Amino acid sequence: MFKSVKNSIALLLVMIFLISLGTPSNVEANSFNELKENKARVQITKEKIIENEDYLSTSENITDIKLDLLNVQVPYNAKDIDVKYIEKDDSVTAVILDKKTNEEIDRYTEQFEDEGIKSRAADNNLIWRTLFRSKTYGPAKVEVGVRVQIWSSGSFRQFNKIQDAWQRPGNSGKYTLKSTRTFNNNKLPAIKISINASGIIEVATSTNITGTWSISSLKKHGFSIGAGAGTTRYARKHYNNDFIFNLY
């Protein structure tokens, strides 16, 4: 009888000890929650499997986002965005979403040009990739593209050549791009590249139009409204953005 009581007491003490190990303090719980709030929630969709990953900002308003070979620097704090990945046979896309509204605000795509090859270098160590950034301005989008040649050997990579850089409308709609300028001032070889794109989005709208292309909607997205003939009005928005990506 005495032995049975001793065994019961010993078992109870072990259980209390294990419970105490598994119960974090309030300070630890609060610190963990604060860390999660300052991260971008990332949804990776691959072969119908959704995984989650976290990103932290590298500075106050910059977050590095991984594509395939390349990383892009997005001009947002990680705590303000969510990132959704779309993976295809010939590309990887990171869709940047406003965490509060869940609306798309930016999109980055790395397109492969070496068949059957993603993160592995070709036999001659040269890889061609095309990078796209599609930035949302209300109902309009501006797409910036750049085609680059990468030299890769083992863990070492560098940009050898920028063949072309351009910009164009990123979707169909009642707008055109005016006074566009795509600027490339990079010294090669390099491991980081920056492309500057500027211009004016011009929308021909009307006082009779409702919905996303209406005058009131365009004003909410920062467009200025100018006069036109009759009911026609011209909405314009200037943009000036850097498209920055690197290999490490």
Secondary structure, DSSP 8 states (H G I E B T S, - for coil): -HHHHHHHHHHHHHHHHHHHHT---HHHHHHHHHHHHTSEEEEEEETTEEEEEEE--SBTTBEEEE-SS-EEEESS-GGGEEEEEEEETTEEEEEEEETTT--EEEEEEEEE-STT-SSS--TTSEEEEEEEEEEEETTEEEEEEEEEEEEEETTEEEEEEEEEEEEEESS-SSEEEEEEEEEE---SSBSEEEEEEEEEEEEEEETT--STTSHHHHHHTT-EEEE-STTEEEEEEEEEEEEEEE--
